[in-house]
């Protein structure tokens, strides 16, 4: 039997966010963004990797993995901790990327996020709110915490479409349905296509991956639903551009109009190592849809969005570099980390040296 379950338990015990099983390397853990080998563990062979995959997958999952060469799923350890796992092939051999999922949805107030995030959760529930950032930036946690916040305050019907389900959310004031690709719906596109027939007030889409998903999300937002979703984009302006550019040129004017009418806000985030205590803290950029933002989107002047954010801090918006500066002065991140992640490092260096 493979040691994959022992390694998953080690991941939890060491407070790591990720475990990687790759042929030719020892097992790797990511702790506070730093990837390193598990000391004393031998290099993984092709046989080890194959045994790990077979041990962690059910028979039907293994068949799908062999057929499609990629599979997203979740597993639960006997003691309770859960993982989101991707099984894939590299250089002809199986590999695993395992992301630890906290046992409970964190309260929104504990995530060190700007007040605008709670404002989005308290808004009238129609339109679209996006959490963006690179893999591992905390996007899903932010949106799950928003849903949990809403769940304890408002009587809505919430439907999530996830691949796989990460956080389990128990219904409170909301009726929460969580649909997972595989067990509950054959594929992501099918779930998206049918969700509007299920009388939701709030729809959470795990990721806006393609034109059909984005189009359905915009339609849902335009017809009186609140849509929460994620994108792998690094700032607010590129988020808007990404949504528009996925459509054919002939449709882009219509999409600009739809997006201008439905976008409520964008939260871009990146997790950075703290220096005041163990752990991570999010640096953020926040866009709130105002008449100026809507006009920029509608008139294809997306390049002006950063200027609008910078000049509307009083409305709750801010750029990444503003967040980095605040985290540095609060003693949460180091000067090097702030400058390494800045969009304009020279300007930030002058600001924090003044």
C-alpha positions as CSV (number, residue, x, y, z in Angstrom):
1,X,0.0,0.0,0.0
2,X,1.2,3.5,-0.8
3,X,2.1,6.0,1.8
4,X,-0.1,8.8,0.4
5,X,-2.4,8.8,3.4
6,X,0.5,9.2,5.8
7,X,1.9,12.0,3.7
8,X,-1.5,13.8,3.7
9,X,-1.5,13.5,7.5
10,X,2.0,14.9,7.6
11,X,0.8,17.8,5.4
12,X,-1.8,18.7,8.1
13,X,0.6,18.2,11.0
14,X,3.2,20.5,9.4
15,X,0.6,23.2,8.6
16,X,1.4,23.0,4.9
17,X,-1.0,24.3,2.3
18,X,0.0,21.8,-0.5
19,X,1.5,18.4,-1.0
20,X,3.1,17.4,-4.4
21,X,3.8,13.9,-5.5
22,X,6.1,14.0,-8.6
23,X,8.2,11.2,-10.0
24,X,12.0,11.9,-9.6
25,X,11.6,14.1,-6.5
26,X,10.9,13.4,-2.8
27,X,7.4,14.5,-1.6
28,X,7.2,18.3,-1.5
29,X,5.3,20.5,1.0
30,X,4.4,24.1,0.5
31,X,4.5,25.9,3.9
32,X,3.7,29.7,3.9
33,X,4.3,29.8,0.1
34,X,7.7,28.1,0.3
35,X,8.0,24.8,-1.5
36,X,10.5,22.3,0.0
37,X,11.3,18.6,0.3
38,X,10.1,16.5,3.3
39,X,13.4,15.7,5.0
40,X,14.3,12.0,5.0
41,X,11.7,11.0,2.4
42,X,13.0,9.0,-0.6
43,X,12.7,10.0,-4.2
44,X,9.3,9.0,-5.7
45,X,9.4,6.3,-8.4
46,X,6.9,5.7,-11.2
47,X,5.7,2.7,-9.2
48,X,5.3,4.8,-6.0
49,X,3.3,7.5,-7.9
50,X,1.0,4.9,-9.6
51,X,0.4,3.2,-6.2
52,X,-0.5,6.6,-4.6
53,X,-3.0,7.4,-7.4
54,X,-4.6,4.0,-7.2
55,X,-4.8,4.2,-3.4
56,X,-6.4,7.6,-3.3
57,X,-8.9,7.1,-6.2
58,X,-12.1,5.1,-6.3
59,X,-12.4,2.6,-9.1
60,X,-14.7,4.8,-11.2
61,X,-12.5,7.8,-10.6
62,X,-9.4,5.9,-11.7
63,X,-11.1,4.9,-14.9
64,X,-11.9,8.6,-15.6
65,X,-8.4,9.6,-14.8
66,X,-6.9,7.1,-17.2
67,X,-9.4,8.2,-19.9
68,X,-9.0,11.9,-19.5
69,X,-5.4,12.1,-18.1
70,X,-6.5,14.7,-15.5
71,X,-9.0,14.5,-12.6
72,X,-10.1,17.0,-9.9
73,X,-11.6,15.5,-6.8
74,X,-11.6,15.8,-3.0
75,X,-10.6,13.3,-0.2
76,X,-11.2,13.3,3.5
77,X,-8.8,11.8,6.1
78,X,-10.2,9.6,8.8
79,X,-9.6,12.3,11.4
80,X,-11.6,14.8,9.3
81,X,-9.3,17.1,7.3
82,X,-10.1,17.4,3.6
83,X,-8.0,18.0,0.5
84,X,-8.7,19.2,-3.0
85,X,-6.7,17.0,-5.3
86,X,-5.7,17.1,-8.9
87,X,-4.3,13.9,-10.4
88,X,-2.5,14.3,-13.7
89,X,0.3,12.9,-15.9
90,X,3.7,14.4,-16.4
91,X,6.4,12.8,-18.6
92,X,4.1,9.8,-18.9
93,X,3.9,9.2,-15.1
94,X,1.1,10.0,-12.6
95,X,1.4,13.0,-10.3
96,X,-0.7,14.5,-7.5
97,X,-1.2,18.1,-6.3
98,X,-3.1,18.1,-3.0
99,X,-4.4,21.3,-1.5
100,X,-5.4,21.3,2.2
101,X,-8.9,22.7,3.0
102,X,-9.5,24.2,6.4
103,X,-12.1,22.3,8.4
104,X,-14.5,25.2,8.7
105,X,-15.3,28.2,6.5
106,X,-13.4,31.1,8.0
107,X,-15.5,34.0,9.2
108,X,-15.2,36.9,6.8
109,X,-14.0,39.2,9.6
110,X,-10.9,37.0,10.2
111,X,-9.5,37.1,6.7
112,X,-7.8,40.6,6.8
113,X,-9.8,41.6,3.8
114,X,-11.0,45.2,3.1
115,X,-14.4,46.4,4.2
116,X,-15.6,46.5,0.6
117,X,-15.8,42.6,0.6
118,X,-18.5,42.7,3.3
119,X,-20.2,45.5,1.5
120,X,-20.4,43.3,-1.6
121,X,-22.1,40.6,0.6
122,X,-24.6,43.1,2.0
123,X,-25.5,44.6,-1.4
124,X,-28.9,43.9,-3.1
125,X,-28.4,40.4,-4.4
126,X,-28.1,40.9,-8.1
127,X,-25.1,41.4,-10.3
128,X,-21.7,39.8,-10.4
129,X,-18.8,39.9,-7.9
130,X,-15.4,38.3,-8.9
131,X,-12.5,37.2,-6.7
132,X,-9.3,37.0,-8.8
133,X,-5.7,36.0,-8.4
134,X,-3.2,33.3,-9.1
135,X,-3.7,29.7,-7.9
136,X,-3.5,29.5,-4.1
137,X,-4.3,33.2,-3.5
138,X,-7.4,32.5,-1.4
139,X,-10.1,33.3,-3.9
140,X,-12.3,30.3,-3.1
141,X,-11.9,31.0,0.6
142,X,-13.0,34.6,0.2
143,X,-16.1,33.7,-1.7
144,X,-17.0,30.8,0.6
145,X,-16.7,33.2,3.5
146,X,-19.0,35.6,1.7
147,X,-21.5,32.9,1.2
148,X,-21.3,31.8,4.8
149,X,-21.8,35.5,5.9
150,X,-24.9,35.7,3.7
151,X,-26.1,32.3,4.9
152,X,-26.3,33.5,8.5
153,X,-28.1,36.8,7.6
154,X,-30.4,36.5,4.6
155,X,-33.1,34.1,3.4
156,X,-31.9,33.1,-0.1
157,X,-31.5,30.1,-2.2
158,X,-27.8,29.5,-2.9
159,X,-26.5,27.0,-5.5
160,X,-22.8,26.3,-5.9
161,X,-21.2,24.6,-8.9
162,X,-17.8,23.3,-7.8
163,X,-15.1,21.0,-9.2
164,X,-14.7,19.6,-6.5
165,X,-16.6,21.0,-3.5
166,X,-14.1,22.6,-1.1
167,X,-15.9,23.9,1.9
168,X,-19.1,22.3,3.2
169,X,-21.7,25.0,4.0
170,X,-24.6,24.0,6.2
171,X,-27.9,25.8,5.5
172,X,-28.9,28.4,8.1
173,X,-31.1,31.3,6.9
174,X,-30.2,30.3,3.3
175,X,-31.1,27.1,1.6
176,X,-27.7,26.0,0.3
177,X,-27.2,23.4,-2.4
178,X,-23.7,22.4,-3.4
179,X,-23.3,20.6,-6.7
180,X,-20.1,18.8,-7.6
181,X,-18.9,17.8,-11.0
182,X,-18.9,14.0,-11.2
183,X,-21.2,13.0,-8.3
184,X,-24.0,15.6,-8.9
185,X,-23.6,16.9,-12.5
186,X,-21.9,15.3,-15.5
187,X,-19.7,18.3,-16.3
188,X,-19.3,22.0,-15.5
189,X,-21.1,23.2,-18.7
190,X,-24.2,21.1,-18.0
191,X,-24.4,22.5,-14.5
192,X,-24.1,26.1,-15.7
193,X,-26.6,25.5,-18.4
194,X,-29.3,24.2,-16.0
195,X,-28.7,26.3,-12.9
196,X,-31.1,29.1,-13.9
197,X,-34.0,26.6,-13.9
198,X,-33.4,25.8,-10.3
199,X,-34.7,29.1,-8.8
200,X,-31.5,30.4,-7.3
201,X,-31.0,33.8,-5.7
202,X,-27.2,33.4,-5.5
203,X,-25.0,31.3,-7.8
204,X,-21.4,30.5,-7.0
205,X,-19.4,29.3,-10.0
206,X,-16.1,27.7,-9.0
207,X,-14.3,29.2,-11.9
208,X,-15.3,31.1,-15.0
209,X,-13.3,28.9,-17.4
210,X,-14.7,29.5,-20.9
211,X,-17.1,31.5,-23.1
212,X,-20.2,29.5,-22.2
213,X,-19.6,29.8,-18.5
214,X,-18.9,33.5,-18.7
215,X,-21.9,34.1,-20.9
216,X,-24.3,32.2,-18.6
217,X,-22.9,34.1,-15.6
218,X,-23.5,37.5,-17.2
219,X,-27.0,36.4,-18.2
220,X,-27.8,35.2,-14.7
221,X,-26.5,38.5,-13.2
222,X,-28.5,40.5,-15.8
223,X,-31.7,38.6,-14.8
224,X,-31.6,39.4,-11.1
225,X,-29.3,36.9,-9.6
226,X,-26.1,37.5,-7.6
227,X,-23.2,35.6,-9.2
228,X,-20.0,34.9,-7.4
229,X,-17.1,33.5,-9.3
230,X,-13.3,33.5,-9.7
231,X,-10.8,34.2,-12.5
232,X,-7.1,33.7,-12.8
233,X,-6.3,37.4,-13.4
234,X,-3.9,39.7,-11.5
235,X,-5.7,43.0,-11.3
236,X,-9.1,44.6,-11.9
237,X,-8.4,46.0,-15.3
238,X,-7.1,42.7,-16.7
239,X,-10.2,41.0,-15.2
240,X,-12.5,43.2,-17.3
241,X,-10.3,42.7,-20.4
242,X,-10.3,38.9,-19.9
243,X,-14.1,38.7,-19.8
244,X,-14.5,40.8,-22.9
245,X,-11.7,39.2,-24.9
246,X,-13.0,35.7,-24.5
247,X,-15.9,36.6,-26.9
248,X,-15.7,37.0,-30.7
249,X,-15.1,40.5,-31.8
250,X,-18.7,40.8,-33.2
251,X,-20.1,40.2,-29.7
252,X,-17.8,42.4,-27.7
253,X,-19.8,45.6,-27.8
254,X,-22.8,43.7,-26.4
255,X,-20.7,42.0,-23.7
256,X,-19.2,45.4,-22.7
257,X,-22.8,46.7,-22.2
258,X,-23.8,43.6,-20.2
259,X,-20.7,43.7,-18.0
260,X,-21.1,47.4,-17.4
261,X,-24.7,46.8,-16.2
262,X,-24.0,43.8,-14.0
263,X,-20.5,44.1,-12.5
264,X,-20.7,45.0,-8.8
265,X,-17.0,44.6,-7.9
266,X,-13.7,42.8,-8.2
267,X,-11.5,41.7,-5.4
268,X,-8.0,40.8,-6.6
269,X,-5.8,39.2,-4.0
270,X,-2.4,37.6,-3.4
271,X,-1.3,35.8,-0.2
272,X,2.0,37.0,1.3
273,X,4.1,35.7,4.2
274,X,3.7,37.6,7.4
275,X,6.6,38.7,9.6
276,X,4.6,39.6,12.7
277,X,3.3,36.0,13.2
278,X,3.3,32.7,11.4
279,X,0.9,32.6,8.4
280,X,-0.1,34.6,5.4
281,X,-2.0,37.8,4.8
282,X,-3.7,39.0,1.6
283,X,-2.6,42.0,-0.4
284,X,-5.6,43.2,-2.3
285,X,-6.9,45.4,-5.1
286,X,-10.6,46.4,-5.0
287,X,-12.8,47.7,-7.8
288,X,-16.3,48.9,-7.0
289,X,-18.6,49.6,-9.9
290,X,-19.4,53.3,-10.1
291,X,-20.8,55.3,-13.0
292,X,-17.2,56.2,-14.1
293,X,-16.2,52.5,-14.1
294,X,-19.4,51.5,-16.0
295,X,-18.7,54.2,-18.6
296,X,-15.1,53.0,-19.0
297,X,-16.3,49.4,-19.6
298,X,-19.1,50.4,-22.0
299,X,-16.9,52.8,-24.0
300,X,-13.9,50.4,-24.2
301,X,-11.6,52.6,-22.0
302,X,-10.6,49.8,-19.7
303,X,-7.1,51.3,-19.5
304,X,-8.5,54.1,-17.3
305,X,-9.8,51.8,-14.6
306,X,-6.5,51.9,-12.6
307,X,-6.7,55.7,-12.5
308,X,-10.3,55.5,-11.3
309,X,-9.4,53.2,-8.5
310,X,-6.5,55.4,-7.4
311,X,-8.6,58.5,-7.3
312,X,-11.6,56.9,-5.6
313,X,-10.1,55.6,-2.4
314,X,-12.8,57.3,-0.4
315,X,-15.3,55.0,-2.1
316,X,-13.5,51.9,-0.8
317,X,-11.3,51.2,-3.8
318,X,-7.6,50.7,-3.8
319,X,-4.7,49.4,-5.9
320,X,-2.4,46.6,-5.0
321,X,0.5,48.9,-4.2
322,X,-1.7,50.8,-1.7
323,X,-2.5,47.6,0.1
324,X,1.2,46.6,0.1
325,X,2.1,49.9,1.7
326,X,-0.6,49.5,4.4
327,X,0.6,46.0,5.2
328,X,4.2,47.2,5.4
329,X,3.4,50.1,7.8
330,X,1.2,47.7,9.9
331,X,4.3,45.5,10.4
332,X,2.7,42.5,8.7
333,X,5.0,42.1,5.7
334,X,8.7,42.9,5.1
335,X,10.0,45.7,2.8
336,X,11.4,43.1,0.4
337,X,8.1,41.3,0.1
338,X,6.3,44.6,-0.5
339,X,8.7,45.7,-3.2
340,X,8.9,42.3,-4.9
341,X,5.1,42.3,-5.4
342,X,4.6,45.9,-6.3
343,X,3.4,47.1,-9.7
344,X,5.5,50.2,-9.4
345,X,8.3,49.2,-7.0
346,X,10.3,52.5,-7.4
347,X,7.2,54.5,-6.4
348,X,6.4,52.2,-3.5
349,X,10.0,52.3,-2.3
350,X,9.8,56.1,-2.1
351,X,6.5,56.0,-0.4
352,X,7.6,53.6,2.4
353,X,10.9,55.4,2.8
354,X,9.4,58.8,3.3
